[in-house]
Amino acid sequence: MPTSKSKPAAPLTFDLPVSLIVKIEAIRSDHGLDSASEAVRMALEKFDLGGFTSDVEEHTQISVRIDAATRKGLKRVAKAKDVSVGAILRAALEAVPAKKKR
């Protein structure tokens, strides 16, 4: 991936689940690497970017109306749980059981 004409390294910030942070540390240890950056660079060098396909479901933005008290409560819980309001809404929708057919 990097070439002799590569520009100097620049920071890239992204969100990872804790399980992948643990994996980065395992990669560092297993391969004798000094930093998370080295582990990520190694992973990218070995990864087939051309063959990559995402297993993340496509998202579409919608707008709904909810009362002010519910909105305030959602924001409060989201902040306390350190998640997005969207994550709470997705969990709430997924928790609604399918209605049994008669």
C-alpha positions as CSV (number, residue, x, y, z in Angstrom):
1,M,0.0,0.0,0.0
2,P,2.6,2.7,1.0
3,T,4.9,3.8,-1.8
4,S,8.2,5.5,-1.8
5,K,6.3,8.7,-2.7
6,S,3.9,8.4,0.3
7,K,3.2,11.6,2.2
8,P,4.1,11.8,5.9
9,A,1.7,9.9,8.2
10,A,-1.3,11.9,9.3
11,P,-3.7,11.1,12.2
12,L,-6.9,9.1,11.4
13,T,-9.5,8.9,14.2
14,F,-12.2,6.3,14.1
15,D,-14.4,4.4,16.5
16,L,-13.7,0.7,17.4
17,P,-15.4,-1.7,19.7
18,V,-13.4,-2.6,22.7
19,S,-12.9,-6.1,21.3
20,L,-10.9,-4.7,18.4
21,I,-8.8,-2.6,20.8
22,V,-7.9,-5.8,22.6
23,K,-7.1,-7.4,19.2
24,I,-4.8,-4.5,18.3
25,E,-2.9,-5.1,21.6
26,A,-2.7,-8.8,20.8
27,I,-1.4,-8.0,17.3
28,R,1.2,-5.7,18.8
29,S,2.3,-8.3,21.2
30,D,2.3,-11.2,18.7
31,H,4.2,-9.3,16.0
32,G,6.6,-7.3,18.3
33,L,5.1,-3.9,17.2
34,D,5.6,-0.7,19.2
35,S,2.3,1.0,18.6
36,A,-1.3,0.7,17.6
37,S,-0.5,2.6,14.5
38,E,2.0,0.0,13.5
39,A,-0.6,-2.8,14.0
40,V,-3.2,-0.9,11.9
41,R,-0.6,-0.2,9.1
42,M,0.3,-3.9,9.1
43,A,-3.3,-5.0,9.0
44,L,-4.0,-2.6,6.1
45,E,-0.9,-3.8,4.2
46,K,-2.1,-7.4,4.4
47,F,-5.8,-6.7,3.7
48,D,-7.4,-7.2,0.3
49,L,-9.0,-3.7,-0.1
50,G,-10.2,-4.6,-3.6
51,G,-12.1,-7.6,-2.3
52,F,-13.6,-5.8,0.6
53,T,-17.4,-6.0,1.0
54,S,-19.3,-4.4,3.9
55,D,-21.5,-6.5,6.2
56,V,-23.0,-3.4,7.7
57,E,-26.6,-2.9,6.9
58,E,-27.4,0.2,4.8
59,H,-28.9,3.0,6.9
60,T,-31.5,5.6,5.8
61,Q,-32.2,8.7,7.7
62,I,-35.9,9.3,8.7
63,S,-37.6,12.1,10.7
64,V,-40.3,11.3,13.3
65,R,-42.2,13.5,15.8
66,I,-41.9,12.8,19.5
67,D,-42.9,15.0,22.4
68,A,-40.3,17.2,24.1
69,A,-40.2,15.3,27.4
70,T,-39.4,12.0,25.5
71,R,-36.8,13.7,23.4
72,K,-35.2,15.2,26.6
73,G,-35.3,11.8,28.3
74,L,-33.7,10.1,25.2
75,K,-30.9,12.7,25.2
76,R,-30.3,12.3,28.9
77,V,-30.1,8.5,28.7
78,A,-27.9,8.6,25.6
79,K,-25.4,10.9,27.4
80,A,-25.5,8.7,30.6
81,K,-24.9,5.5,28.5
82,D,-22.4,7.2,26.2
83,V,-24.4,6.1,23.1
84,S,-26.2,8.0,20.4
85,V,-30.0,8.6,20.4
86,G,-30.1,6.6,17.2
87,A,-28.6,3.6,19.0
88,I,-31.4,3.8,21.6
89,L,-34.1,4.2,18.9
90,R,-32.7,1.2,17.0
91,A,-32.7,-1.0,20.1
92,A,-36.2,0.1,21.0
93,L,-37.5,-0.7,17.5
94,E,-35.7,-4.1,17.5
95,A,-37.2,-4.9,20.9
96,V,-40.8,-4.7,19.6
97,P,-42.0,-8.3,19.2
98,A,-43.7,-9.2,15.9
99,K,-47.4,-9.5,16.3
100,K,-48.5,-13.1,16.2
101,K,-50.7,-14.0,13.2
102,R,-54.0,-15.6,14.0
